[in-house]
């Protein structure tokens, strides 16, 4: 489920598939040239599926394709409004992530 988005990415949250849930979530940040599904191709070779089967809450960034308005976005902007912003969202949604 998409739990957050801005002009650069969407943040998808996957719930654990186990009754016992680990306190700290995972945040996967794929390279900006790849889409999120590189980590979730099919059930038998999905990194995401493996993580949720181990009791982890998983957050996965899905980079948006840049359009004309993003042509002046610099690498520093991608870092600040990408992974750093995603970390803050995960911390708000999972209090144990800030520990």
DOMARKE-570091 format. One line per field, with one value per atom (N, C-alpha, C, O): residue number from 0; residue in one letter; x, y, z. Coordinates in steps of 0.1 Angstrom, whole numbers, plus 2048, in hexadecimal, padded with zeros to 3 digits. Atoms other than C-alpha are relative to their C-alpha. Example, Ala and Ser with C-alpha at 12.3 -4.5 7.8 and 13.67 -1.06 7.14 Angstrom:
<sites>
pos 0 0 0 0 1 1 1 1
code A A A A S S S S
xx 809 87B 809 813 7F7 889 7F8 7FD
yy 7F4 7D3 80C 80C 7F5 7F5 80B 816
zz 800 84E 800 807 800 847 808 809
</sites>
This chain:
<sites>
pos 0 0 0 0 1 1 1 1 2 2 2 2 3 3 3 3 4 4 4 4 5 5 5 5 6 6 6 6 7 7 7 7 8 8 8 8 9 9 9 9 10 10 10 10 11 11 11 11 12 12 12 12 13 13 13 13 14 14 14 14 15 15 15 15 16 16 16 16 17 17 17 17 18 18 18 18 19 19 19 19 20 20 20 20 21 21 21 21 22 22 22 22 23 23 23 23 24 24 24 24 25 25 25 25 26 26 26 26 27 27 27 27 28 28 28 28 29 29 29 29 30 30 30 30 31 31 31 31 32 32 32 32 33 33 33 33 34 34 34 34 35 35 35 35 36 36 36 36 37 37 37 37 38 38 38 38 39 39 39 39 40 40 40 40 41 41 41 41 42 42 42 42 43 43 43 43 44 44 44 44 45 45 45 45 46 46 46 46 47 47 47 47 48 48 48 48 49 49 49 49 50 50 50 50 51 51 51 51 52 52 52 52 53 53 53 53 54 54 54 54 55 55 55 55 56 56 56 56 57 57 57 57 58 58 58 58 59 59 59 59 60 60 60 60 61 61 61 61 62 62 62 62 63 63 63 63 64 64 64 64 65 65 65 65 66 66 66 66 67 67 67 67 68 68 68 68 69 69 69 69 70 70 70 70 71 71 71 71 72 72 72 72 73 73 73 73 74 74 74 74 75 75 75 75 76 76 76 76 77 77 77 77 78 78 78 78 79 79 79 79 80 80 80 80 81 81 81 81 82 82 82 82 83 83 83 83 84 84 84 84 85 85 85 85 86 86 86 86 87 87 87 87 88 88 88 88 89 89 89 89 90 90 90 90 91 91 91 91 92 92 92 92 93 93 93 93 94 94 94 94 95 95 95 95 96 96 96 96 97 97 97 97 98 98 98 98
code X X X X X X X X X X X X X X X X X X X X X X X X X X X X X X X X X X X X X X X X X X X X X X X X X X X X X X X X X X X X X X X X X X X X X X X X X X X X X X X X X X X X X X X X X X X X X X X X X X X X X X X X X X X X X X X X X X X X X X X X X X X X X X X X X X X X X X X X X X X X X X X X X X X X X X X X X X X X X X X X X X X X X X X X X X X X X X X X X X X X X X X X X X X X X X X X X X X X X X X X X X X X X X X X X X X X X X X X X X X X X X X X X X X X X X X X X X X X X X X X X X X X X X X X X X X X X X X X X X X X X X X X X X X X X X X X X X X X X X X X X X X X X X X X X X X X X X X X X X X X X X X X X X X X X X X X X X X X X X X X X X X X X X X X X X X X X X X X X X X X X X X X X X X X X X X X X X X X X X X X X X X X X X X X X X X X X X X X X X X X X X X X X X X X X X X X X X X X
xx 808 800 809 813 7F9 80D 7FC 7F0 803 810 805 802 7FB 822 805 809 7FA 82C 803 7FD 7FC 83D 803 7FF 7FE 848 80B 80C 7F6 865 7FE 803 802 859 7F3 7EC 80B 83D 807 810 7FB 843 7F5 7EA 809 833 803 80E 7FE 82D 7FA 7EF 804 82B 7FF 808 801 81E 806 806 7FA 82F 7F5 7E9 809 820 801 7FD 7FE 827 7F8 7F7 807 814 80A 806 7F6 835 807 80C 7FA 841 80C 80C 7F4 864 7FD 7F5 802 865 805 7FE 7FA 87B 7FD 7FF 803 870 80C 817 7F6 885 7FB 7EF 803 887 80A 816 7F8 893 800 7F5 7FF 8A0 807 813 7F9 8A6 807 803 7FA 8BC 7F5 7EB 80A 8AA 7FD 7F3 802 8AD 7F7 7F3 808 89A 7F3 7F1 80D 876 800 809 801 86C 7FF 804 802 863 80C 80C 7F4 887 803 809 7FF 885 7F4 7F3 80C 863 7FB 7EF 803 863 7F5 7EB 80A 850 802 80D 800 848 80D 812 7F5 864 80E 818 7F3 880 7FE 806 803 872 807 805 7F9 888 7F5 7F6 80A 869 7F8 7F6 808 855 808 803 7F7 873 800 7FE 7FF 875 7F2 7F3 80D 84F 7FD 7F6 801 850 808 806 7F8 86A 7FB 801 806 853 804 802 7FC 85F 7F6 7EF 808 84B 80A 815 7F7 85A 7FA 7EE 803 85A 809 815 7F8 865 7FD 7F2 802 86B 7FE 805 802 85E 802 7FA 7FC 86F 7F6 7F2 809 858 809 815 7F9 863 800 7F5 800 86F 7F9 7F9 807 85A 807 811 7FA 861 802 80C 7FE 85B 80C 812 7F5 877 80D 818 7F4 891 80B 817 7F6 8A3 803 80A 7FD 8A3 80E 812 7F2 8C7 801 7F7 7FD 8D6 7FD 7F8 802 8D5 7F1 7EC 80F 8AF 7FB 7F2 804 8AB 803 7FB 7FD 8BD 7F7 7F1 808 8AA 7F1 7EB 80E 888 7FD 7F1 801 88E 802 7FA 7FD 89F 7FF 7FA 800 8A2 7F1 7ED 80E 87D 7F9 7F1 806 874 803 7FB 7FC 887 7F7 7F3 809 873 7F2 7EC 80E 852 800 7F7 800 85C 801 7FB 7FF 866 7F3 7EF 80D 844 7F6 7EE 80A 831 804 7FC 7FB 847 809 815 7F8 852 80D 817 7F4 86C 80B 817 7F6 87E 809 814 7F7 88B 809 811 7F8 89B 80E 816
yy 7F4 800 80C 80D 7F3 823 808 80B 7F8 836 80E 816 7F3 855 802 7F9 7FC 867 80E 817 7F2 886 800 7F7 7FF 892 7F6 7F4 809 879 7F1 7E9 80E 859 7FD 806 805 844 7F7 7F0 809 831 7F6 7F9 80B 80F 7F9 7F6 807 7FD 7F2 7F0 80E 7D7 7FB 7FE 804 7C7 7F2 7EA 80E 7A8 7F5 7F7 80C 786 7F6 7EB 808 779 806 812 7FA 77D 808 813 7F9 788 80A 806 7F6 7A9 807 80A 7F9 7B8 80E 814 7F2 7DA 80A 814 7F7 7EB 7FC 7F0 803 7ED 800 805 7FE 7EA 80B 80C 7F7 806 7FD 7FD 803 7FB 80D 812 7F4 817 7FB 7FA 805 809 80C 818 7F5 81D 808 802 7F8 83A 7FD 801 804 82B 7F3 7EF 80D 80B 803 80D 7FF 807 7F6 7EE 808 7F7 7F1 7E9 80F 7D6 7F8 7EC 808 7CD 7F8 7ED 808 7C1 7F7 7F0 808 7B1 7FB 7FD 805 79F 7F6 7F7 80A 780 7F9 7FA 805 76D 7F7 7F8 809 753 807 801 7F9 76D 80F 818 7F2 78C 803 7FC 7FC 79D 805 803 7FA 7AF 7F4 7F5 80C 78E 7F9 7F6 807 77E 809 803 7F8 79C 800 7FF 800 79C 7F2 7F1 80E 776 7FE 7F5 801 77C 80A 80B 7F8 794 80F 816 7F2 7B5 808 804 7F6 7D3 806 80A 7FB 7DF 80C 80D 7F4 801 800 7FD 801 803 80D 810 7F4 823 7FB 7F2 802 823 80E 817 7F3 83F 803 7FA 7FB 853 803 807 7FC 859 810 816 7F2 87D 806 800 7F9 895 80E 811 7F2 8B8 808 80F 7F8 8C9 7FC 804 805 8B3 802 7FD 800 8BC 808 806 7F8 8D4 7FA 800 806 8BC 7FA 7F3 805 8B6 7F4 7F0 80C 898 802 7F9 7FC 8A9 800 7FB 801 8AD 7F2 7EF 80E 889 7F9 7F1 806 87F 806 7FE 7FA 898 7FC 7F9 802 892 7F1 7EE 80E 86D 7F8 7F8 809 856 807 801 7F9 870 803 801 7FE 879 7F3 7F2 80D 854 7FB 7F6 804 84E 807 801 7F9 869 7FB 7FA 806 85A 7F3 7F1 80D 838 802 7FB 7FD 846 804 800 7FB 857 7F4 7F3 80B 837 7F4 7EC 80B 81F 806 808 7FA 82E 7F9 800 807 813 803 800 7FD 81E 80B 80C 7F5 83D 7FC 804 804 829 7FB 7F7
zz 800 800 800 808 801 7F7 80C 80E 7F4 818 7FF 808 801 80C 7F1 7EB 80D 7EC 7FF 805 803 7E0 7F1 7EA 80F 7BD 7FB 7EF 804 7BD 802 7FB 7FD 7CC 807 80C 7F8 7DB 80B 808 7F6 7FC 802 806 7FF 7FD 80D 810 7F3 81E 7FE 7F9 800 820 80F 816 7F2 840 801 7F8 7FD 850 7FE 7FF 802 848 80C 80B 7F4 86B 80C 80C 7F4 88C 809 80E 7F9 89D 7F7 7EC 808 88F 806 812 7FB 892 802 7FB 7FC 8A2 7F5 7F2 80A 888 7F2 7EE 80E 864 7F7 7FB 80B 844 7F7 7F4 80A 82C 7F4 7F6 80C 809 7F7 7F4 80A 7F2 7F4 7F4 80D 7CF 7F9 7FC 808 7B7 7F9 7F5 806 7A8 7F2 7EC 80E 785 800 7F5 7FF 791 806 80E 7FA 79A 80C 80D 7F4 7BB 7FE 806 803 7AB 7FE 7FD 802 7A6 80D 80D 7F3 7CB 803 80D 7FD 7C7 7F2 7EF 80D 7A5 800 7F9 7FE 7AE 80D 813 7F2 7CE 803 80E 7FD 7CA 800 805 7FF 7C7 804 800 7FC 7D8 80E 817 7F4 7F2 80A 816 7F8 7FF 807 813 7FB 803 80B 816 7F6 816 80D 818 7F4 82E 808 814 7F9 836 806 810 7FB 83B 80D 814 7F4 856 80B 815 7F6 869 7FF 809 801 85C 7F9 7EF 807 852 7F6 7FA 80A 831 7F9 7F6 808 821 7F4 7F5 80D 7FD 7F8 7F5 808 7E9 7F1 7EC 80F 7C5 7FA 7FB 806 7B2 7F4 7EC 80B 79A 7F4 7F6 80B 777 7FF 800 800 775 7F3 7E8 80A 760 7FE 805 803 752 80D 80E 7F4 774 809 811 7F8 784 7F9 7FE 808 769 808 805 7F9 782 80E 816 7F4 79F 801 7F8 7FF 7AB 808 80F 7F8 7BB 80F 815 7F2 7DD 803 80E 7FF 7D8 801 809 800 7D0 80D 812 7F3 7F0 80B 813 7F6 806 7FF 809 802 7F7 7FC 7F9 803 7F1 80D 815 7F5 80A 80E 817 7F3 826 804 80F 7FD 823 803 80D 7FD 822 80E 815 7F2 842 80A 814 7F6 854 800 80A 801 847 808 80F 7FA 853 80F 817 7F2 875 806 811 7FB 879 800 809 801 86E 80A 80D 7F8 883 80B 809 7F5 8A5 803 806 7FD 8AA 7F6 7F8 80A 88A 804 7FF 7FC 89B 80B 80F 7F5 8B7 7FB 804
</sites>
